């Protein structure tokens, strides 16, 4: 959980720039002419959008994403031997640079399959970032990684 910072309001004076409050005993100083821009930028660095006009995408599109997952998947042998298969749902944030961050499993199947799904996502190249109103922004993204019976059988026949 993120740590909450308590901000104590301070009376505004005629001075420029404006002191909006204090955090960690340091003044929060904002140029009044750039206050709206600062607040919008600050909000964007903390939050990621769920949906934007231009959603982020894997280089080459959905087909290349599926191909990448299939080529890089190493089905855990112990899961194949036990007949464990299913769909692991992985969530992450596509940063403005296209890098992926906050990678985590949101629907688990088995610890070994979850670990493999995370490994695959961490291998991915930079994505084409999302845009909102012509501005590159952070966007939340969720993908399913399917560990199929067919893949499981391939591991067992080798």
Secondary structure, DSSP 8 states (H G I E B T S, - for coil): -------B-----S-SSEEEEEETTEEEEE-GGGHHHHHHHHHHHH--BSS-SB--B-TT-HHHHHHHHHHH----HHHHHHT--EEEEEEEEE-TTS-EEEEEEEE-S-HHHHHHHHHHHHH----B-EEETTEEE-EEEEEEEEE-HHHHHHHHH-
